[in-house]
Amino acid sequence: MCLYDNTMEQNININKVIWAGRRGLLELDLLLEPFIRAEFNKMSEFDQNHLYEFLKLDDDELFDFFLGSKEVPQQFLAIVSEVLEFHAKEKNILGLWA
């Protein structure tokens, strides 16, 4: 018998993910919402579900991952990297980064 999380089979709606990306910390809101709005529809269904699972983690844990004060678990390393790279590109495009 194979047991797995049925949420991984669902096609996740972008509005549901944006809502999950709204956090209690403004810093996380500023990191997550622009990334989700710009990149979510470009992701594979697997990556969309994986992002949704990532967003189920606690605010403090997510903040520590982005701040670099806590090691990111291997399964979420790509997501954290993608969010940070997204913002680095955006700042560079706007001419805010040399």
Gaussian input, Z-matrix of N, CA and C with variables (Angstrom, degrees):
# hf/3-21g

backbone

0 1
 N
 C     1     B1
 C     2     B2     1     A1
 N     3     B3     2     A2     1     D1
 C     4     B4     3     A3     2     D2
 C     5     B5     4     A4     3     D3
 N     6     B6     5     A5     4     D4
 C     7     B7     6     A6     5     D5
 C     8     B8     7     A7     6     D6
 N     9     B9     8     A8     7     D7
 C    10    B10     9     A9     8     D8
 C    11    B11    10    A10     9     D9
 N    12    B12    11    A11    10    D10
 C    13    B13    12    A12    11    D11
 C    14    B14    13    A13    12    D12
 N    15    B15    14    A14    13    D13
 C    16    B16    15    A15    14    D14
 C    17    B17    16    A16    15    D15
 N    18    B18    17    A17    16    D16
 C    19    B19    18    A18    17    D17
 C    20    B20    19    A19    18    D18
 N    21    B21    20    A20    19    D19
 C    22    B22    21    A21    20    D20
 C    23    B23    22    A22    21    D21
 N    24    B24    23    A23    22    D22
 C    25    B25    24    A24    23    D23
 C    26    B26    25    A25    24    D24
 N    27    B27    26    A26    25    D25
 C    28    B28    27    A27    26    D26
 C    29    B29    28    A28    27    D27
 N    30    B30    29    A29    28    D28
 C    31    B31    30    A30    29    D29
 C    32    B32    31    A31    30    D30
 N    33    B33    32    A32    31    D31
 C    34    B34    33    A33    32    D32
 C    35    B35    34    A34    33    D33
 N    36    B36    35    A35    34    D34
 C    37    B37    36    A36    35    D35
 C    38    B38    37    A37    36    D36
 N    39    B39    38    A38    37    D37
 C    40    B40    39    A39    38    D38
 C    41    B41    40    A40    39    D39
 N    42    B42    41    A41    40    D40
 C    43    B43    42    A42    41    D41
 C    44    B44    43    A43    42    D42
 N    45    B45    44    A44    43    D43
 C    46    B46    45    A45    44    D44
 C    47    B47    46    A46    45    D45
 N    48    B48    47    A47    46    D46
 C    49    B49    48    A48    47    D47
 C    50    B50    49    A49    48    D48
 N    51    B51    50    A50    49    D49
 C    52    B52    51    A51    50    D50
 C    53    B53    52    A52    51    D51
 N    54    B54    53    A53    52    D52
 C    55    B55    54    A54    53    D53
 C    56    B56    55    A55    54    D54
 N    57    B57    56    A56    55    D55
 C    58    B58    57    A57    56    D56
 C    59    B59    58    A58    57    D57
 N    60    B60    59    A59    58    D58
 C    61    B61    60    A60    59    D59
 C    62    B62    61    A61    60    D60
 N    63    B63    62    A62    61    D61
 C    64    B64    63    A63    62    D62
 C    65    B65    64    A64    63    D63
 N    66    B66    65    A65    64    D64
 C    67    B67    66    A66    65    D65
 C    68    B68    67    A67    66    D66
 N    69    B69    68    A68    67    D67
 C    70    B70    69    A69    68    D68
 C    71    B71    70    A70    69    D69
 N    72    B72    71    A71    70    D70
 C    73    B73    72    A72    71    D71
 C    74    B74    73    A73    72    D72
 N    75    B75    74    A74    73    D73
 C    76    B76    75    A75    74    D74
 C    77    B77    76    A76    75    D75
 N    78    B78    77    A77    76    D76
 C    79    B79    78    A78    77    D77
 C    80    B80    79    A79    78    D78
 N    81    B81    80    A80    79    D79
 C    82    B82    81    A81    80    D80
 C    83    B83    82    A82    81    D81
 N    84    B84    83    A83    82    D82
 C    85    B85    84    A84    83    D83
 C    86    B86    85    A85    84    D84
 N    87    B87    86    A86    85    D85
 C    88    B88    87    A87    86    D86
 C    89    B89    88    A88    87    D87
 N    90    B90    89    A89    88    D88
 C    91    B91    90    A90    89    D89
 C    92    B92    91    A91    90    D90
 N    93    B93    92    A92    91    D91
 C    94    B94    93    A93    92    D92
 C    95    B95    94    A94    93    D93
 N    96    B96    95    A95    94    D94
 C    97    B97    96    A96    95    D95
 C    98    B98    97    A97    96    D96
 N    99    B99    98    A98    97    D97
 C   100   B100    99    A99    98    D98
 C   101   B101   100   A100    99    D99
 N   102   B102   101   A101   100   D100
 C   103   B103   102   A102   101   D101
 C   104   B104   103   A103   102   D102
 N   105   B105   104   A104   103   D103
 C   106   B106   105   A105   104   D104
 C   107   B107   106   A106   105   D105
 N   108   B108   107   A107   106   D106
 C   109   B109   108   A108   107   D107
 C   110   B110   109   A109   108   D108
 N   111   B111   110   A110   109   D109
 C   112   B112   111   A111   110   D110
 C   113   B113   112   A112   111   D111
 N   114   B114   113   A113   112   D112
 C   115   B115   114   A114   113   D113
 C   116   B116   115   A115   114   D114
 N   117   B117   116   A116   115   D115
 C   118   B118   117   A117   116   D116
 C   119   B119   118   A118   117   D117
 N   120   B120   119   A119   118   D118
 C   121   B121   120   A120   119   D119
 C   122   B122   121   A121   120   D120
 N   123   B123   122   A122   121   D121
 C   124   B124   123   A123   122   D122
 C   125   B125   124   A124   123   D123
 N   126   B126   125   A125   124   D124
 C   127   B127   126   A126   125   D125
 C   128   B128   127   A127   126   D126
 N   129   B129   128   A128   127   D127
 C   130   B130   129   A129   128   D128
 C   131   B131   130   A130   129   D129
 N   132   B132   131   A131   130   D130
 C   133   B133   132   A132   131   D131
 C   134   B134   133   A133   132   D132
 N   135   B135   134   A134   133   D133
 C   136   B136   135   A135   134   D134
 C   137   B137   136   A136   135   D135
 N   138   B138   137   A137   136   D136
 C   139   B139   138   A138   137   D137
 C   140   B140   139   A139   138   D138
 N   141   B141   140   A140   139   D139
 C   142   B142   141   A141   140   D140
 C   143   B143   142   A142   141   D141
 N   144   B144   143   A143   142   D142
 C   145   B145   144   A144   143   D143
 C   146   B146   145   A145   144   D144
 N   147   B147   146   A146   145   D145
 C   148   B148   147   A147   146   D146
 C   149   B149   148   A148   147   D147
 N   150   B150   149   A149   148   D148
 C   151   B151   150   A150   149   D149
 C   152   B152   151   A151   150   D150
 N   153   B153   152   A152   151   D151
 C   154   B154   153   A153   152   D152
 C   155   B155   154   A154   153   D153
 N   156   B156   155   A155   154   D154
 C   157   B157   156   A156   155   D155
 C   158   B158   157   A157   156   D156
 N   159   B159   158   A158   157   D157
 C   160   B160   159   A159   158   D158
 C   161   B161   160   A160   159   D159
 N   162   B162   161   A161   160   D160
 C   163   B163   162   A162   161   D161
 C   164   B164   163   A163   162   D162
 N   165   B165   164   A164   163   D163
 C   166   B166   165   A165   164   D164
 C   167   B167   166   A166   165   D165
 N   168   B168   167   A167   166   D166
 C   169   B169   168   A168   167   D167
 C   170   B170   169   A169   168   D168
 N   171   B171   170   A170   169   D169
 C   172   B172   171   A171   170   D170
 C   173   B173   172   A172   171   D171
 N   174   B174   173   A173   172   D172
 C   175   B175   174   A174   173   D173
 C   176   B176   175   A175   174   D174
 N   177   B177   176   A176   175   D175
 C   178   B178   177   A177   176   D176
 C   179   B179   178   A178   177   D177
 N   180   B180   179   A179   178   D178
 C   181   B181   180   A180   179   D179
 C   182   B182   181   A181   180   D180
 N   183   B183   182   A182   181   D181
 C   184   B184   183   A183   182   D182
 C   185   B185   184   A184   183   D183
 N   186   B186   185   A185   184   D184
 C   187   B187   186   A186   185   D185
 C   188   B188   187   A187   186   D186
 N   189   B189   188   A188   187   D187
 C   190   B190   189   A189   188   D188
 C   191   B191   190   A190   189   D189
 N   192   B192   191   A191   190   D190
 C   193   B193   192   A192   191   D191
 C   194   B194   193   A193   192   D192
 N   195   B195   194   A194   193   D193
 C   196   B196   195   A195   194   D194
 C   197   B197   196   A196   195   D195
 N   198   B198   197   A197   196   D196
 C   199   B199   198   A198   197   D197
 C   200   B200   199   A199   198   D198
 N   201   B201   200   A200   199   D199
 C   202   B202   201   A201   200   D200
 C   203   B203   202   A202   201   D201
 N   204   B204   203   A203   202   D202
 C   205   B205   204   A204   203   D203
 C   206   B206   205   A205   204   D204
 N   207   B207   206   A206   205   D205
 C   208   B208   207   A207   206   D206
 C   209   B209   208   A208   207   D207
 N   210   B210   209   A209   208   D208
 C   211   B211   210   A210   209   D209
 C   212   B212   211   A211   210   D210
 N   213   B213   212   A212   211   D211
 C   214   B214   213   A213   212   D212
 C   215   B215   214   A214   213   D213
 N   216   B216   215   A215   214   D214
 C   217   B217   216   A216   215   D215
 C   218   B218   217   A217   216   D216
 N   219   B219   218   A218   217   D217
 C   220   B220   219   A219   218   D218
 C   221   B221   220   A220   219   D219
 N   222   B222   221   A221   220   D220
 C   223   B223   222   A222   221   D221
 C   224   B224   223   A223   222   D222
 N   225   B225   224   A224   223   D223
 C   226   B226   225   A225   224   D224
 C   227   B227   226   A226   225   D225
 N   228   B228   227   A227   226   D226
 C   229   B229   228   A228   227   D227
 C   230   B230   229   A229   228   D228
 N   231   B231   230   A230   229   D229
 C   232   B232   231   A231   230   D230
 C   233   B233   232   A232   231   D231
 N   234   B234   233   A233   232   D232
 C   235   B235   234   A234   233   D233
 C   236   B236   235   A235   234   D234
 N   237   B237   236   A236   235   D235
 C   238   B238   237   A237   236   D236
 C   239   B239   238   A238   237   D237
 N   240   B240   239   A239   238   D238
 C   241   B241   240   A240   239   D239
 C   242   B242   241   A241   240   D240
 N   243   B243   242   A242   241   D241
 C   244   B244   243   A243   242   D242
 C   245   B245   244   A244   243   D243
 N   246   B246   245   A245   244   D244
 C   247   B247   246   A246   245   D245
 C   248   B248   247   A247   246   D246
 N   249   B249   248   A248   247   D247
 C   250   B250   249   A249   248   D248
 C   251   B251   250   A250   249   D249
 N   252   B252   251   A251   250   D250
 C   253   B253   252   A252   251   D251
 C   254   B254   253   A253   252   D252
 N   255   B255   254   A254   253   D253
 C   256   B256   255   A255   254   D254
 C   257   B257   256   A256   255   D255
 N   258   B258   257   A257   256   D256
 C   259   B259   258   A258   257   D257
 C   260   B260   259   A259   258   D258
 N   261   B261   260   A260   259   D259
 C   262   B262   261   A261   260   D260
 C   263   B263   262   A262   261   D261
 N   264   B264   263   A263   262   D262
 C   265   B265   264   A264   263   D263
 C   266   B266   265   A265   264   D264
 N   267   B267   266   A266   265   D265
 C   268   B268   267   A267   266   D266
 C   269   B269   268   A268   267   D267
 N   270   B270   269   A269   268   D268
 C   271   B271   270   A270   269   D269
 C   272   B272   271   A271   270   D270
 N   273   B273   272   A272   271   D271
 C   274   B274   273   A273   272   D272
 C   275   B275   274   A274   273   D273
 N   276   B276   275   A275   274   D274
 C   277   B277   276   A276   275   D275
 C   278   B278   277   A277   276   D276
 N   279   B279   278   A278   277   D277
 C   280   B280   279   A279   278   D278
 C   281   B281   280   A280   279   D279
 N   282   B282   281   A281   280   D280
 C   283   B283   282   A282   281   D281
 C   284   B284   283   A283   282   D282
 N   285   B285   284   A284   283   D283
 C   286   B286   285   A285   284   D284
 C   287   B287   286   A286   285   D285
 N   288   B288   287   A287   286   D286
 C   289   B289   288   A288   287   D287
 C   290   B290   289   A289   288   D288
 N   291   B291   290   A290   289   D289
 C   292   B292   291   A291   290   D290
 C   293   B293   292   A292   291   D291

   B1=1.4519
   B2=1.5247
   B3=1.3110
   B4=1.4630
   B5=1.5221
   B6=1.2999
   B7=1.4569
   B8=1.5134
   B9=1.3037
   B10=1.4507
   B11=1.5152
   B12=1.3141
   B13=1.4482
   B14=1.5288
   B15=1.3132
   B16=1.4608
   B17=1.5131
   B18=1.3329
   B19=1.4545
   B20=1.5125
   B21=1.3231
   B22=1.4516
   B23=1.5236
   B24=1.3290
   B25=1.4567
   B26=1.5205
   B27=1.2851
   B28=1.4479
   B29=1.5215
   B30=1.3097
   B31=1.4448
   B32=1.5341
   B33=1.2924
   B34=1.4620
   B35=1.5280
   B36=1.3111
   B37=1.4558
   B38=1.5277
   B39=1.3253
   B40=1.4667
   B41=1.5237
   B42=1.3259
   B43=1.4690
   B44=1.5284
   B45=1.3186
   B46=1.4575
   B47=1.5362
   B48=1.3184
   B49=1.4604
   B50=1.5320
   B51=1.3196
   B52=1.4699
   B53=1.5232
   B54=1.3219
   B55=1.4662
   B56=1.5267
   B57=1.3301
   B58=1.4712
   B59=1.5249
   B60=1.3252
   B61=1.4619
   B62=1.5151
   B63=1.3164
   B64=1.4702
   B65=1.5177
   B66=1.3095
   B67=1.4532
   B68=1.5261
   B69=1.3125
   B70=1.4579
   B71=1.5183
   B72=1.3265
   B73=1.4574
   B74=1.5259
   B75=1.3113
   B76=1.4564
   B77=1.5266
   B78=1.3159
   B79=1.4651
   B80=1.5297
   B81=1.3165
   B82=1.4627
   B83=1.5282
   B84=1.3171
   B85=1.4666
   B86=1.5272
   B87=1.3181
   B88=1.4606
   B89=1.5272
   B90=1.3054
   B91=1.4665
   B92=1.5216
   B93=1.3112
   B94=1.4560
   B95=1.5254
   B96=1.3195
   B97=1.4624
   B98=1.5308
   B99=1.3419
   B100=1.4770
   B101=1.5285
   B102=1.3215
   B103=1.4639
   B104=1.5220
   B105=1.3175
   B106=1.4665
   B107=1.5266
   B108=1.3195
   B109=1.4711
   B110=1.5336
   B111=1.3211
   B112=1.4679
   B113=1.5229
   B114=1.3269
   B115=1.4571
   B116=1.5292
   B117=1.3013
   B118=1.4656
   B119=1.5363
   B120=1.3098
   B121=1.4642
   B122=1.5266
   B123=1.3228
   B124=1.4656
   B125=1.5300
   B126=1.3152
   B127=1.4612
   B128=1.5230
   B129=1.3317
   B130=1.4592
   B131=1.5280
   B132=1.3142
   B133=1.4589
   B134=1.5310
   B135=1.3326
   B136=1.4602
   B137=1.5232
   B138=1.3470
   B139=1.4620
   B140=1.5260
   B141=1.3275
   B142=1.4613
   B143=1.5258
   B144=1.3141
   B145=1.4714
   B146=1.5203
   B147=1.3162
   B148=1.4598
   B149=1.5394
   B150=1.3187
   B151=1.4624
   B152=1.5258
   B153=1.3155
   B154=1.4674
   B155=1.5291
   B156=1.3149
   B157=1.4684
   B158=1.5327
   B159=1.3084
   B160=1.4676
   B161=1.5291
   B162=1.3185
   B163=1.4636
   B164=1.5254
   B165=1.3125
   B166=1.4663
   B167=1.5280
   B168=1.3328
   B169=1.4663
   B170=1.5247
   B171=1.3284
   B172=1.4591
   B173=1.5276
   B174=1.3280
   B175=1.4606
   B176=1.5290
   B177=1.3291
   B178=1.4650
   B179=1.5197
   B180=1.3178
   B181=1.4565
   B182=1.5320
   B183=1.3287
   B184=1.4663
   B185=1.5243
   B186=1.3191
   B187=1.4599
   B188=1.5283
   B189=1.3265
   B190=1.4637
   B191=1.5223
   B192=1.3306
   B193=1.4687
   B194=1.5253
   B195=1.3312
   B196=1.4597
   B197=1.5168
   B198=1.3030
   B199=1.4581
   B200=1.5234
   B201=1.3107
   B202=1.4591
   B203=1.5126
   B204=1.3231
   B205=1.4631
   B206=1.5284
   B207=1.3301
   B208=1.4594
   B209=1.5219
   B210=1.3167
   B211=1.4538
   B212=1.5263
   B213=1.3139
   B214=1.4564
   B215=1.5285
   B216=1.3338
   B217=1.4673
   B218=1.5365
   B219=1.3014
   B220=1.4585
   B221=1.5281
   B222=1.3317
   B223=1.4653
   B224=1.5297
   B225=1.3401
   B226=1.4621
   B227=1.5284
   B228=1.2994
   B229=1.4609
   B230=1.5267
   B231=1.3147
   B232=1.4691
   B233=1.5261
   B234=1.3119
   B235=1.4676
   B236=1.5209
   B237=1.3231
   B238=1.4656
   B239=1.5220
   B240=1.3168
   B241=1.4706
   B242=1.5255
   B243=1.3254
   B244=1.4614
   B245=1.5222
   B246=1.3226
   B247=1.4685
   B248=1.5255
   B249=1.3261
   B250=1.4596
   B251=1.5283
   B252=1.3223
   B253=1.4671
   B254=1.5241
   B255=1.3124
   B256=1.4687
   B257=1.5221
   B258=1.3228
   B259=1.4630
   B260=1.5274
   B261=1.3142
   B262=1.4616
   B263=1.5256
   B264=1.3334
   B265=1.4696
   B266=1.5213
   B267=1.3154
   B268=1.4622
   B269=1.5225
   B270=1.3205
   B271=1.4633
   B272=1.5160
   B273=1.3192
   B274=1.4535
   B275=1.5303
   B276=1.3102
   B277=1.4721
   B278=1.5291
   B279=1.3054
   B280=1.4570
   B281=1.5276
   B282=1.3152
   B283=1.4517
   B284=1.5138
   B285=1.3189
   B286=1.4591
   B287=1.5239
   B288=1.3148
   B289=1.4554
   B290=1.5167
   B291=1.2725
   B292=1.4653
   B293=1.5003
   A1=109.00
   A2=116.53
   A3=121.76
   A4=108.94
   A5=115.98
   A6=120.84
   A7=109.06
   A8=116.96
   A9=121.45
   A10=108.58
   A11=114.51
   A12=121.43
   A13=109.34
   A14=118.01
   A15=121.84
   A16=113.13
   A17=118.63
   A18=119.75
   A19=111.47
   A20=117.92
   A21=120.38
   A22=111.16
   A23=118.06
   A24=122.04
   A25=111.65
   A26=117.85
   A27=120.95
   A28=111.41
   A29=115.22
   A30=120.84
   A31=105.67
   A32=117.04
   A33=122.48
   A34=110.14
   A35=116.92
   A36=123.87
   A37=109.51
   A38=117.76
   A39=121.54
   A40=111.54
   A41=118.19
   A42=119.98
   A43=111.45
   A44=116.08
   A45=121.04
   A46=110.08
   A47=116.83
   A48=121.24
   A49=110.70
   A50=117.41
   A51=120.13
   A52=109.44
   A53=116.34
   A54=120.12
   A55=110.79
   A56=116.75
   A57=120.60
   A58=110.84
   A59=116.97
   A60=121.13
   A61=113.28
   A62=117.33
   A63=120.31
   A64=107.51
   A65=114.89
   A66=120.21
   A67=111.50
   A68=115.33
   A69=121.17
   A70=112.06
   A71=116.57
   A72=120.96
   A73=109.68
   A74=116.81
   A75=121.59
   A76=111.32
   A77=116.93
   A78=121.14
   A79=111.16
   A80=116.28
   A81=119.67
   A82=110.99
   A83=116.91
   A84=119.92
   A85=110.40
   A86=116.27
   A87=121.01
   A88=112.58
   A89=116.78
   A90=120.47
   A91=111.75
   A92=116.58
   A93=120.69
   A94=114.88
   A95=118.47
   A96=119.23
   A97=113.38
   A98=120.10
   A99=118.28
   A100=112.42
   A101=116.43
   A102=120.42
   A103=110.61
   A104=116.98
   A105=121.14
   A106=110.21
   A107=117.04
   A108=120.35
   A109=111.95
   A110=116.88
   A111=120.55
   A112=113.50
   A113=117.84
   A114=120.18
   A115=115.93
   A116=118.10
   A117=120.45
   A118=112.76
   A119=117.40
   A120=120.15
   A121=113.09
   A122=117.70
   A123=122.22
   A124=111.62
   A125=116.28
   A126=121.61
   A127=111.57
   A128=115.10
   A129=120.14
   A130=108.32
   A131=116.47
   A132=120.22
   A133=110.66
   A134=116.65
   A135=120.41
   A136=110.44
   A137=117.05
   A138=120.68
   A139=111.89
   A140=117.19
   A141=120.51
   A142=110.65
   A143=115.80
   A144=119.98
   A145=111.28
   A146=116.03
   A147=120.96
   A148=110.29
   A149=117.00
   A150=121.32
   A151=110.16
   A152=116.65
   A153=120.39
   A154=110.66
   A155=117.70
   A156=121.53
   A157=110.52
   A158=117.41
   A159=122.77
   A160=110.62
   A161=115.96
   A162=120.84
   A163=113.22
   A164=117.58
   A165=121.13
   A166=112.28
   A167=117.48
   A168=121.22
   A169=110.12
   A170=116.61
   A171=122.57
   A172=111.67
   A173=115.58
   A174=121.81
   A175=112.13
   A176=115.80
   A177=119.52
   A178=111.46
   A179=115.82
   A180=120.38
   A181=110.52
   A182=116.96
   A183=120.63
   A184=110.70
   A185=116.59
   A186=120.69
   A187=110.73
   A188=116.83
   A189=120.73
   A190=111.94
   A191=117.50
   A192=120.53
   A193=110.67
   A194=116.74
   A195=120.35
   A196=112.36
   A197=116.32
   A198=120.89
   A199=111.65
   A200=116.04
   A201=120.69
   A202=113.41
   A203=116.75
   A204=119.75
   A205=112.22
   A206=116.58
   A207=121.27
   A208=107.54
   A209=115.82
   A210=120.03
   A211=110.37
   A212=115.36
   A213=121.70
   A214=108.71
   A215=117.37
   A216=119.42
   A217=109.72
   A218=115.94
   A219=121.93
   A220=112.78
   A221=117.30
   A222=119.43
   A223=113.01
   A224=117.66
   A225=120.58
   A226=113.15
   A227=117.29
   A228=121.58
   A229=111.45
   A230=117.46
   A231=120.49
   A232=111.35
   A233=117.60
   A234=120.84
   A235=110.51
   A236=116.93
   A237=120.52
   A238=109.76
   A239=116.64
   A240=120.82
   A241=111.41
   A242=116.79
   A243=121.00
   A244=111.96
   A245=117.13
   A246=120.68
   A247=109.73
   A248=116.98
   A249=120.12
   A250=111.64
   A251=117.46
   A252=120.98
   A253=111.09
   A254=116.96
   A255=121.46
   A256=110.06
   A257=116.67
   A258=120.07
   A259=111.90
   A260=117.52
   A261=120.18
   A262=110.17
   A263=117.53
   A264=121.94
   A265=110.65
   A266=116.85
   A267=120.91
   A268=110.95
   A269=117.07
   A270=120.08
   A271=110.10
   A272=117.01
   A273=121.28
   A274=110.51
   A275=117.15
   A276=121.99
   A277=110.47
   A278=116.92
   A279=121.41
   A280=112.67
   A281=117.09
   A282=120.88
   A283=113.88
   A284=116.48
   A285=119.96
   A286=111.88
   A287=115.77
   A288=120.45
   A289=108.85
   A290=117.34
   A291=120.53
   A292=110.70
   D1=129.41
   D2=-177.87
   D3=-102.36
   D4=121.54
   D5=177.62
   D6=-108.17
   D7=134.50
   D8=176.23
   D9=-154.91
   D10=167.04
   D11=-177.11
   D12=-78.46
   D13=118.36
   D14=-179.42
   D15=-62.76
   D16=-22.54
   D17=179.29
   D18=-64.61
   D19=-22.89
   D20=179.27
   D21=-71.85
   D22=-18.49
   D23=178.58
   D24=-85.86
   D25=-21.52
   D26=-173.84
   D27=-76.00
   D28=146.09
   D29=171.82
   D30=-84.08
   D31=110.40
   D32=-173.89
   D33=-77.44
   D34=131.49
   D35=177.52
   D36=-77.17
   D37=136.67
   D38=-178.58
   D39=-58.36
   D40=-36.53
   D41=179.99
   D42=-63.81
   D43=-36.34
   D44=177.67
   D45=-64.97
   D46=-38.77
   D47=-179.48
   D48=-73.82
   D49=-39.80
   D50=175.91
   D51=-59.76
   D52=-43.65
   D53=178.90
   D54=-61.99
   D55=-41.89
   D56=178.37
   D57=-66.69
   D58=-26.22
   D59=179.16
   D60=-79.91
   D61=-11.89
   D62=176.64
   D63=-79.96
   D64=119.24
   D65=-170.91
   D66=-116.94
   D67=-179.58
   D68=176.64
   D69=-83.11
   D70=-9.83
   D71=179.68
   D72=-111.56
   D73=125.45
   D74=179.98
   D75=-57.35
   D76=-37.43
   D77=-179.38
   D78=-59.79
   D79=-40.64
   D80=177.89
   D81=-69.79
   D82=-38.94
   D83=176.51
   D84=-58.11
   D85=-43.36
   D86=-178.13
   D87=-69.55
   D88=-27.15
   D89=176.31
   D90=-81.45
   D91=-46.11
   D92=-168.64
   D93=-83.33
   D94=-47.18
   D95=-172.76
   D96=-61.96
   D97=-47.12
   D98=178.11
   D99=-61.51
   D100=-38.06
   D101=178.00
   D102=-62.59
   D103=-48.24
   D104=-178.71
   D105=-61.18
   D106=-46.86
   D107=-178.02
   D108=-62.15
   D109=-37.63
   D110=-176.36
   D111=-84.34
   D112=-32.59
   D113=-168.56
   D114=-112.19
   D115=-19.70
   D116=-170.90
   D117=-57.41
   D118=-47.98
   D119=-176.60
   D120=-70.39
   D121=-12.49
   D122=176.91
   D123=-87.36
   D124=-13.27
   D125=-175.81
   D126=-81.14
   D127=154.66
   D128=171.73
   D129=-68.87
   D130=162.20
   D131=178.71
   D132=-60.01
   D133=-38.71
   D134=178.14
   D135=-60.71
   D136=-47.04
   D137=-179.17
   D138=-66.29
   D139=-34.92
   D140=176.09
   D141=-61.82
   D142=-45.27
   D143=178.81
   D144=-65.87
   D145=-37.73
   D146=179.85
   D147=-65.28
   D148=-41.91
   D149=176.33
   D150=-61.34
   D151=-43.02
   D152=179.45
   D153=-61.44
   D154=-40.09
   D155=176.62
   D156=-64.23
   D157=-40.22
   D158=177.78
   D159=-59.70
   D160=-40.88
   D161=-177.76
   D162=-70.52
   D163=-9.34
   D164=176.60
   D165=-80.57
   D166=-8.77
   D167=178.68
   D168=-72.28
   D169=160.50
   D170=179.59
   D171=-66.27
   D172=149.95
   D173=178.97
   D174=-54.88
   D175=-46.97
   D176=-177.27
   D177=-60.76
   D178=-40.10
   D179=179.97
   D180=-66.55
   D181=-45.77
   D182=178.17
   D183=-60.85
   D184=-45.04
   D185=-179.57
   D186=-60.43
   D187=-43.35
   D188=178.19
   D189=-62.33
   D190=-36.73
   D191=177.44
   D192=-62.46
   D193=-47.42
   D194=-178.09
   D195=-71.20
   D196=-31.28
   D197=178.65
   D198=-76.10
   D199=-21.41
   D200=-179.31
   D201=86.20
   D202=11.71
   D203=-178.82
   D204=-90.38
   D205=-3.28
   D206=177.33
   D207=-141.44
   D208=138.19
   D209=-179.75
   D210=-67.07
   D211=132.95
   D212=-179.72
   D213=-80.34
   D214=129.34
   D215=176.31
   D216=-59.27
   D217=145.34
   D218=-176.67
   D219=-51.33
   D220=-39.67
   D221=-176.15
   D222=-67.66
   D223=-17.63
   D224=-179.44
   D225=-113.36
   D226=2.56
   D227=-177.77
   D228=-59.58
   D229=-43.31
   D230=-178.83
   D231=-63.21
   D232=-39.62
   D233=-179.60
   D234=-64.14
   D235=-48.76
   D236=-179.80
   D237=-60.19
   D238=-43.55
   D239=179.25
   D240=-61.98
   D241=-43.72
   D242=-179.46
   D243=-63.41
   D244=-41.16
   D245=179.15
   D246=-64.20
   D247=-45.91
   D248=-179.44
   D249=-66.17
   D250=-40.37
   D251=177.56
   D252=-65.26
   D253=-39.25
   D254=177.45
   D255=-56.54
   D256=-47.62
   D257=-177.83
   D258=-71.99
   D259=-32.64
   D260=176.43
   D261=-64.48
   D262=-41.36
   D263=178.00
   D264=-66.00
   D265=-42.52
   D266=-179.02
   D267=-62.39
   D268=-42.47
   D269=178.88
   D270=-65.59
   D271=-39.58
   D272=179.83
   D273=-65.89
   D274=-41.23
   D275=178.41
   D276=-62.21
   D277=-38.92
   D278=-179.14
   D279=-78.92
   D280=-3.69
   D281=-179.91
   D282=76.68
   D283=20.34
   D284=-178.64
   D285=-90.45
   D286=-10.41
   D287=-178.54
   D288=-121.44
   D289=136.55
   D290=179.93
   D291=-85.27

